[in-house]
Amino acid sequence: MVFIRSIALGASIVGIIGVSSAAQVLTARQEPWVPGTQNNTQEFYVTLKATTASLEKYNGWTLQAWHTGAGLADPVFASDSPSPAFLNGTSLQFDVSPYPFGVDALPSDENYGRWEPVTITSGYGSGPWVNNEADGLQVNAEESDGWLVCEWSHGDNAPQLFQLIKGFDSVGTSPNDVPATCGRVLLIPEWI
């Protein structure tokens, strides 16, 4: 037995011919991306809280991307134009583009230094990031020893974020012995 079944799709009619039953025709349409909708968790700004007096002038500044190349940026703090962030599982991402942008902060001892660069790249980033409430955002890894911000290559109006690594303090030095233009900080989420 042959029969014809019609399914209305929008303003057009599509006819389907089948032997015993007609398969439904489905169309999928991707919705256009709208800023602020890339995630389904609560967004926040990553704000700086200085734990050393030398950086208190930057308290409350927010983490932003300083473009350094295609899909690459240094994380710096600025007093204006905050970028909304969110935790996507254990990745720290920014909701600023139709593409994922995440913070790469997987601690390692590859350079045998007390701190390493942190980067923002296209993609989901690395971590694993957690919110430890009073201690703020942290990377939950044995080698991670918190955050360092330095008035570095982008000048004193864009202090740059670095990651401290455990186990590389020299004998007789304090974990707080850092260059005069640097200091330990906390990364506190400011919920929006």
C-alpha atoms as a printed R data frame, in Angstrom:
    type eleno elety resid chain resno      x      y      z
1   ATOM     1    CA   MET     A     1  0.000  0.000  0.000
2   ATOM     2    CA   VAL     A     2  1.419  3.391 -0.961
3   ATOM     3    CA   PHE     A     3  0.266  6.604  0.647
4   ATOM     4    CA   ILE     A     4  1.349 10.228  0.738
5   ATOM     5    CA   ARG     A     5  1.884 12.107  3.983
6   ATOM     6    CA   SER     A     6  2.493 15.850  4.111
7   ATOM     7    CA   ILE     A     7  4.371 17.643  6.879
8   ATOM     8    CA   ALA     A     8  4.248 21.387  7.136
9   ATOM     9    CA   LEU     A     9  7.657 22.995  7.681
10  ATOM    10    CA   GLY     A    10  7.441 26.738  8.049
11  ATOM    11    CA   ALA     A    11  5.527 28.104  5.086
12  ATOM    12    CA   SER     A    12  6.250 25.169  2.732
13  ATOM    13    CA   ILE     A    13  4.655 21.743  2.371
14  ATOM    14    CA   VAL     A    14  6.909 18.732  1.885
15  ATOM    15    CA   GLY     A    15  5.415 15.534  0.493
16  ATOM    16    CA   ILE     A    16  6.825 12.207  1.582
17  ATOM    17    CA   ILE     A    17  6.040  8.911 -0.112
18  ATOM    18    CA   GLY     A    18  6.451  5.714  1.831
19  ATOM    19    CA   VAL     A    19  5.600  2.037  1.545
20  ATOM    20    CA   SER     A    20  4.295  1.291  5.007
21  ATOM    21    CA   SER     A    21  4.989  4.513  6.927
22  ATOM    22    CA   ALA     A    22  6.402  7.891  6.215
23  ATOM    23    CA   ALA     A    23  9.518  9.085  8.068
24  ATOM    24    CA   GLN     A    24  9.193 12.530  9.536
25  ATOM    25    CA   VAL     A    25 11.431 15.197  8.003
26  ATOM    26    CA   LEU     A    26 13.273 17.239 10.647
27  ATOM    27    CA   THR     A    27 15.188 20.396 10.070
28  ATOM    28    CA   ALA     A    28 17.728 21.738 12.551
29  ATOM    29    CA   ARG     A    29 18.560 25.390 12.671
30  ATOM    30    CA   GLN     A    30 21.354 26.858 14.774
31  ATOM    31    CA   GLU     A    31 20.313 29.956 16.647
32  ATOM    32    CA   PRO     A    32 22.596 32.983 16.276
33  ATOM    33    CA   TRP     A    33 25.014 33.464 19.158
34  ATOM    34    CA   VAL     A    34 24.150 36.197 21.628
35  ATOM    35    CA   PRO     A    35 26.818 37.499 24.069
36  ATOM    36    CA   GLY     A    36 26.181 36.352 27.612
37  ATOM    37    CA   THR     A    37 24.493 33.104 26.590
38  ATOM    38    CA   GLN     A    38 27.412 30.740 25.988
39  ATOM    39    CA   ASN     A    39 26.983 29.051 29.361
40  ATOM    40    CA   ASN     A    40 24.224 28.090 31.752
41  ATOM    41    CA   THR     A    41 26.005 28.924 35.013
42  ATOM    42    CA   GLN     A    42 26.174 32.177 36.901
43  ATOM    43    CA   GLU     A    43 28.709 34.576 35.430
44  ATOM    44    CA   PHE     A    44 31.204 36.657 37.378
45  ATOM    45    CA   TYR     A    45 34.077 39.056 36.946
46  ATOM    46    CA   VAL     A    46 37.476 37.819 38.134
47  ATOM    47    CA   THR     A    47 38.620 40.558 40.509
48  ATOM    48    CA   LEU     A    48 42.034 41.121 42.068
49  ATOM    49    CA   LYS     A    49 42.469 41.209 45.838
50  ATOM    50    CA   ALA     A    50 46.038 42.122 46.796
51  ATOM    51    CA   THR     A    51 47.609 40.350 49.766
52  ATOM    52    CA   THR     A    52 50.675 42.609 49.680
53  ATOM    53    CA   ALA     A    53 50.650 46.387 50.191
54  ATOM    54    CA   SER     A    54 52.567 47.108 46.961
55  ATOM    55    CA   LEU     A    55 49.585 46.074 44.812
56  ATOM    56    CA   GLU     A    56 46.661 47.435 46.865
57  ATOM    57    CA   LYS     A    57 46.105 50.156 44.258
58  ATOM    58    CA   TYR     A    58 44.826 47.383 41.953
59  ATOM    59    CA   ASN     A    59 42.236 45.969 44.375
60  ATOM    60    CA   GLY     A    60 38.944 45.418 42.574
61  ATOM    61    CA   TRP     A    61 40.431 45.536 39.077
62  ATOM    62    CA   THR     A    62 39.125 42.813 36.775
63  ATOM    63    CA   LEU     A    63 40.854 40.194 34.642
64  ATOM    64    CA   GLN     A    64 40.909 40.930 30.924
65  ATOM    65    CA   ALA     A    65 42.689 39.650 27.842
66  ATOM    66    CA   TRP     A    66 45.623 41.643 26.398
67  ATOM    67    CA   HIS     A    67 45.771 40.491 22.778
68  ATOM    68    CA   THR     A    68 49.218 39.113 21.872
69  ATOM    69    CA   GLY     A    69 48.438 37.142 18.697
70  ATOM    70    CA   ALA     A    70 45.793 35.150 16.852
71  ATOM    71    CA   GLY     A    71 43.780 33.382 19.545
72  ATOM    72    CA   LEU     A    72 46.362 34.335 22.211
73  ATOM    73    CA   ALA     A    73 46.299 36.829 25.068
74  ATOM    74    CA   ASP     A    74 48.010 37.629 28.340
75  ATOM    75    CA   PRO     A    75 45.728 37.900 31.368
76  ATOM    76    CA   VAL     A    76 45.993 41.411 32.783
77  ATOM    77    CA   PHE     A    77 43.942 43.454 35.229
78  ATOM    78    CA   ALA     A    78 42.239 46.724 34.317
79  ATOM    79    CA   SER     A    79 39.955 49.182 36.062
80  ATOM    80    CA   ASP     A    80 37.358 49.255 33.282
81  ATOM    81    CA   SER     A    81 35.608 47.080 30.675
82  ATOM    82    CA   PRO     A    82 35.243 43.854 32.695
83  ATOM    83    CA   SER     A    83 34.873 40.557 30.812
84  ATOM    84    CA   PRO     A    84 32.257 38.101 32.113
85  ATOM    85    CA   ALA     A    85 33.692 34.711 33.072
86  ATOM    86    CA   PHE     A    86 32.199 31.389 34.133
87  ATOM    87    CA   LEU     A    87 33.317 27.955 35.262
88  ATOM    88    CA   ASN     A    88 32.620 25.393 32.547
89  ATOM    89    CA   GLY     A    89 33.172 22.211 34.535
90  ATOM    90    CA   THR     A    90 36.736 22.793 35.718
91  ATOM    91    CA   SER     A    91 37.695 25.308 32.992
92  ATOM    92    CA   LEU     A    92 37.664 29.065 33.520
93  ATOM    93    CA   GLN     A    93 36.203 30.603 30.384
94  ATOM    94    CA   PHE     A    94 35.173 34.040 29.163
95  ATOM    95    CA   ASP     A    95 31.822 34.771 27.546
96  ATOM    96    CA   VAL     A    96 33.089 37.361 25.066
97  ATOM    97    CA   SER     A    97 33.067 35.639 21.686
98  ATOM    98    CA   PRO     A    98 31.138 33.066 19.680
99  ATOM    99    CA   TYR     A    99 34.183 30.848 20.233
100 ATOM   100    CA   PRO     A   100 35.348 29.530 23.597
101 ATOM   101    CA   PHE     A   101 38.186 31.459 25.257
102 ATOM   102    CA   GLY     A   102 39.714 29.911 28.348
103 ATOM   103    CA   VAL     A   103 42.515 30.481 30.823
104 ATOM   104    CA   ASP     A   104 45.466 28.082 30.611
105 ATOM   105    CA   ALA     A   105 46.918 27.641 34.088
106 ATOM   106    CA   LEU     A   106 48.083 24.065 34.434
107 ATOM   107    CA   PRO     A   107 51.016 24.273 36.862
108 ATOM   108    CA   SER     A   108 54.180 22.397 36.048
109 ATOM   109    CA   ASP     A   109 57.865 22.639 36.804
110 ATOM   110    CA   GLU     A   110 59.042 22.730 33.208
111 ATOM   111    CA   ASN     A   111 61.033 25.933 33.589
112 ATOM   112    CA   TYR     A   112 62.269 25.237 37.155
113 ATOM   113    CA   GLY     A   113 61.049 28.672 38.199
114 ATOM   114    CA   ARG     A   114 58.999 29.999 41.082
115 ATOM   115    CA   TRP     A   115 56.308 31.218 38.718
116 ATOM   116    CA   GLU     A   116 55.046 30.608 35.221
117 ATOM   117    CA   PRO     A   117 53.025 32.574 32.705
118 ATOM   118    CA   VAL     A   118 49.281 32.172 32.540
119 ATOM   119    CA   THR     A   119 47.652 32.603 29.123
120 ATOM   120    CA   ILE     A   120 44.223 33.072 27.625
121 ATOM   121    CA   THR     A   121 43.720 31.127 24.421
122 ATOM   122    CA   SER     A   122 40.959 30.126 22.086
123 ATOM   123    CA   GLY     A   123 39.625 26.852 23.411
124 ATOM   124    CA   TYR     A   124 38.427 25.663 26.774
125 ATOM   125    CA   GLY     A   125 41.594 26.343 28.776
126 ATOM   126    CA   SER     A   126 43.201 24.134 31.384
127 ATOM   127    CA   GLY     A   127 42.910 23.843 35.105
128 ATOM   128    CA   PRO     A   128 41.287 22.248 37.013
129 ATOM   129    CA   TRP     A   129 39.755 25.468 38.375
130 ATOM   130    CA   VAL     A   130 37.771 25.563 41.615
131 ATOM   131    CA   ASN     A   131 36.215 28.344 43.683
132 ATOM   132    CA   ASN     A   132 37.615 28.015 47.225
133 ATOM   133    CA   GLU     A   133 35.318 30.778 48.539
134 ATOM   134    CA   ALA     A   134 37.541 32.932 50.837
135 ATOM   135    CA   ASP     A   135 40.717 32.001 48.902
136 ATOM   136    CA   GLY     A   136 38.976 32.698 45.604
137 ATOM   137    CA   LEU     A   137 39.606 30.923 42.329
138 ATOM   138    CA   GLN     A   138 42.398 28.356 42.463
139 ATOM   139    CA   VAL     A   139 43.857 25.644 40.292
140 ATOM   140    CA   ASN     A   140 43.323 22.403 42.175
141 ATOM   141    CA   ALA     A   141 46.732 20.856 41.545
142 ATOM   142    CA   GLU     A   142 49.518 19.829 43.922
143 ATOM   143    CA   GLU     A   143 52.102 22.108 42.260
144 ATOM   144    CA   SER     A   144 49.902 25.213 42.380
145 ATOM   145    CA   ASP     A   145 50.899 27.792 45.002
146 ATOM   146    CA   GLY     A   146 48.545 30.656 44.196
147 ATOM   147    CA   TRP     A   147 48.808 33.777 42.082
148 ATOM   148    CA   LEU     A   148 51.331 36.491 41.434
149 ATOM   149    CA   VAL     A   149 50.634 39.787 39.686
150 ATOM   150    CA   CYS     A   150 53.471 41.867 38.266
151 ATOM   151    CA   GLU     A   151 53.787 45.254 36.650
152 ATOM   152    CA   TRP     A   152 55.378 43.559 33.690
153 ATOM   153    CA   SER     A   153 55.690 44.035 29.956
154 ATOM   154    CA   HIS     A   154 52.266 45.688 29.527
155 ATOM   155    CA   GLY     A   155 53.034 48.508 31.967
156 ATOM   156    CA   ASP     A   156 51.723 49.535 35.359
157 ATOM   157    CA   ASN     A   157 48.182 50.113 34.084
158 ATOM   158    CA   ALA     A   158 47.853 46.466 33.075
159 ATOM   159    CA   PRO     A   159 49.454 44.250 35.752
160 ATOM   160    CA   GLN     A   160 49.895 40.702 34.443
161 ATOM   161    CA   LEU     A   161 48.822 37.448 36.109
162 ATOM   162    CA   PHE     A   162 51.326 34.645 36.772
163 ATOM   163    CA   GLN     A   163 51.018 31.335 38.592
164 ATOM   164    CA   LEU     A   164 53.215 30.460 41.549
165 ATOM   165    CA   ILE     A   165 54.714 26.955 41.646
166 ATOM   166    CA   LYS     A   166 55.420 25.059 44.884
167 ATOM   167    CA   GLY     A   167 58.858 23.712 45.661
168 ATOM   168    CA   PHE     A   168 61.111 26.249 43.971
169 ATOM   169    CA   ASP     A   169 61.919 28.580 46.840
170 ATOM   170    CA   SER     A   170 65.632 28.818 47.536
171 ATOM   171    CA   VAL     A   171 66.964 27.935 50.971
172 ATOM   172    CA   GLY     A   172 66.473 30.920 53.250
173 ATOM   173    CA   THR     A   173 63.907 32.704 51.062
174 ATOM   174    CA   SER     A   174 60.288 33.324 51.904
175 ATOM   175    CA   PRO     A   175 57.477 32.384 49.500
176 ATOM   176    CA   ASN     A   176 56.682 36.104 49.515
177 ATOM   177    CA   ASP     A   177 60.148 37.114 48.257
178 ATOM   178    CA   VAL     A   178 59.274 38.408 44.801
179 ATOM   179    CA   PRO     A   179 60.429 41.361 42.681
180 ATOM   180    CA   ALA     A   180 59.351 44.781 43.949
181 ATOM   181    CA   THR     A   181 56.902 45.217 41.053
182 ATOM   182    CA   CYS     A   182 55.126 41.929 41.905
183 ATOM   183    CA   GLY     A   183 52.933 40.659 44.694
184 ATOM   184    CA   ARG     A   184 50.705 37.772 45.747
185 ATOM   185    CA   VAL     A   185 46.999 38.166 45.029
186 ATOM   186    CA   LEU     A   186 43.712 36.328 45.299
187 ATOM   187    CA   LEU     A   187 41.330 35.955 42.365
188 ATOM   188    CA   ILE     A   188 37.874 36.654 43.768
189 ATOM   189    CA   PRO     A   189 34.706 36.090 41.712
190 ATOM   190    CA   GLU     A   190 32.392 39.095 41.690
191 ATOM   191    CA   TRP     A   191 29.004 37.609 40.791
192 ATOM   192    CA   ILE     A   192 26.909 39.438 38.182
